[in-house]
Amino acid sequence: MRLSLDINVLLDVVFNRSGADASGKILDLCEDGSHQGEVAWHTLPTVFYYLEKSRAAQESWEFIENLTDIVHVVSAGHAEVKRVFATE
Protein backbone atom coordinates (compact mmCIF):
# COMPACT_ATOMS: atom_id res chain seq x y z
CA MET A 1 0.00 0.00 0.00
CA ARG A 2 1.22 3.49 -0.81
CA LEU A 3 1.17 6.09 1.91
CA SER A 4 1.45 9.76 1.02
CA LEU A 5 3.14 11.51 3.91
CA ASP A 6 2.48 15.19 4.38
CA ILE A 7 4.69 17.56 6.30
CA ASN A 8 2.64 17.24 9.48
CA VAL A 9 3.40 13.53 9.80
CA LEU A 10 7.10 14.31 9.66
CA LEU A 11 6.94 17.29 11.99
CA ASP A 12 4.92 15.25 14.52
CA VAL A 13 7.81 12.81 14.74
CA VAL A 14 10.60 15.39 14.64
CA PHE A 15 9.13 17.58 17.38
CA ASN A 16 7.27 14.86 19.31
CA ARG A 17 3.97 16.66 18.79
CA SER A 18 0.64 15.24 19.92
CA GLY A 19 0.34 12.98 16.85
CA ALA A 20 3.85 11.58 17.19
CA ASP A 21 2.78 8.06 18.12
CA ALA A 22 0.49 7.61 15.11
CA SER A 23 2.93 9.34 12.78
CA GLY A 24 5.78 7.22 14.08
CA LYS A 25 3.79 4.06 13.35
CA ILE A 26 3.27 5.26 9.78
CA LEU A 27 7.01 5.76 9.33
CA ASP A 28 7.62 2.32 10.88
CA LEU A 29 5.38 0.76 8.20
CA CYS A 30 7.50 2.43 5.55
CA GLU A 31 10.74 1.39 7.19
CA ASP A 32 9.77 -2.27 7.53
CA GLY A 33 8.81 -2.36 3.85
CA SER A 34 5.18 -3.36 4.36
CA HIS A 35 4.05 -0.02 2.89
CA GLN A 36 5.57 2.34 0.35
CA GLY A 37 5.90 5.82 1.78
CA GLU A 38 5.91 8.80 -0.51
CA VAL A 39 6.76 12.39 0.28
CA ALA A 40 6.54 15.39 -2.01
CA TRP A 41 9.92 16.84 -2.96
CA HIS A 42 8.96 20.28 -1.66
CA THR A 43 8.33 18.88 1.82
CA LEU A 44 12.00 18.15 2.39
CA PRO A 45 13.39 21.70 2.41
CA THR A 46 10.54 22.82 4.67
CA VAL A 47 11.19 20.02 7.17
CA PHE A 48 14.91 20.83 7.03
CA TYR A 49 14.16 24.51 7.69
CA TYR A 50 12.19 23.73 10.86
CA LEU A 51 14.71 21.14 12.00
CA GLU A 52 17.67 23.45 11.57
CA LYS A 53 15.98 26.14 13.67
CA SER A 54 16.10 23.83 16.68
CA ARG A 55 18.95 21.42 15.94
CA ALA A 56 22.38 21.27 14.40
CA ALA A 57 22.58 21.34 10.63
CA GLN A 58 24.30 17.94 10.59
CA GLU A 59 21.45 16.36 12.56
CA SER A 60 18.96 17.96 10.19
CA TRP A 61 20.77 16.56 7.14
CA GLU A 62 20.92 13.12 8.77
CA PHE A 63 17.16 13.14 9.36
CA ILE A 64 16.51 13.95 5.69
CA GLU A 65 19.02 11.34 4.55
CA ASN A 66 17.47 8.66 6.77
CA LEU A 67 13.99 9.64 5.65
CA THR A 68 14.91 9.28 1.99
CA ASP A 69 16.23 5.79 2.75
CA ILE A 70 12.71 4.66 3.75
CA VAL A 71 10.37 6.76 1.59
CA HIS A 72 10.23 7.65 -2.08
CA VAL A 73 10.47 11.33 -3.01
CA VAL A 74 7.92 12.21 -5.66
CA SER A 75 7.87 15.22 -7.89
CA ALA A 76 4.86 16.91 -9.33
CA GLY A 77 4.71 19.31 -12.18
CA HIS A 78 1.85 20.92 -14.00
CA ALA A 79 0.94 17.79 -15.98
CA GLU A 80 0.79 15.58 -12.87
CA VAL A 81 -1.41 18.03 -10.99
CA LYS A 82 -3.78 18.37 -13.96
CA ARG A 83 -4.00 14.57 -14.24
CA VAL A 84 -4.85 14.19 -10.54
CA PHE A 85 -7.66 16.72 -10.75
CA ALA A 86 -8.98 15.69 -14.16
CA THR A 87 -12.60 14.58 -14.20
CA GLU A 88 -13.85 11.80 -16.36
C-alpha positions in Angstrom: 0.0 0.0 0.0 1.2 3.5 -0.8 1.2 6.1 1.9 1.5 9.8 1.0 3.1 11.5 3.9 2.5 15.2 4.4 4.7 17.6 6.3 2.6 17.2 9.5 3.4 13.5 9.8 7.1 14.3 9.7 6.9 17.3 12.0 4.9 15.3 14.5 7.8 12.8 14.7 10.6 15.4 14.6 9.1 17.6 17.4 7.3 14.9 19.3 4.0 16.7 18.8 0.6 15.2 19.9 0.3 13.0 16.9 3.8 11.6 17.2 2.8 8.1 18.1 0.5 7.6 15.1 2.9 9.3 12.8 5.8 7.2 14.1 3.8 4.1 13.3 3.3 5.3 9.8 7.0 5.8 9.3 7.6 2.3 10.9 5.4 0.8 8.2 7.5 2.4 5.5 10.7 1.4 7.2 9.8 -2.3 7.5 8.8 -2.4 3.9 5.2 -3.4 4.4 4.1 0.0 2.9 5.6 2.3 0.3 5.9 5.8 1.8 5.9 8.8 -0.5 6.8 12.4 0.3 6.5 15.4 -2.0 9.9 16.8 -3.0 9.0 20.3 -1.7 8.3 18.9 1.8 12.0 18.1 2.4 13.4 21.7 2.4 10.5 22.8 4.7 11.2 20.0 7.2 14.9 20.8 7.0 14.2 24.5 7.7 12.2 23.7 10.9 14.7 21.1 12.0 17.7 23.4 11.6 16.0 26.1 13.7 16.1 23.8 16.7 18.9 21.4 15.9 22.4 21.3 14.4 22.6 21.3 10.6 24.3 17.9 10.6 21.4 16.4 12.6 19.0 18.0 10.2 20.8 16.6 7.1 20.9 13.1 8.8 17.2 13.1 9.4 16.5 13.9 5.7 19.0 11.3 4.5 17.5 8.7 6.8 14.0 9.6 5.7 14.9 9.3 2.0 16.2 5.8 2.7 12.7 4.7 3.7 10.4 6.8 1.6 10.2 7.6 -2.1 10.5 11.3 -3.0 7.9 12.2 -5.7 7.9 15.2 -7.9 4.9 16.9 -9.3 4.7 19.3 -12.2 1.9 20.9 -14.0 0.9 17.8 -16.0 0.8 15.6 -12.9 -1.4 18.0 -11.0 -3.8 18.4 -14.0 -4.0 14.6 -14.2 -4.8 14.2 -10.5 -7.7 16.7 -10.7 -9.0 15.7 -14.2 -12.6 14.6 -14.2 -13.9 11.8 -16.4 
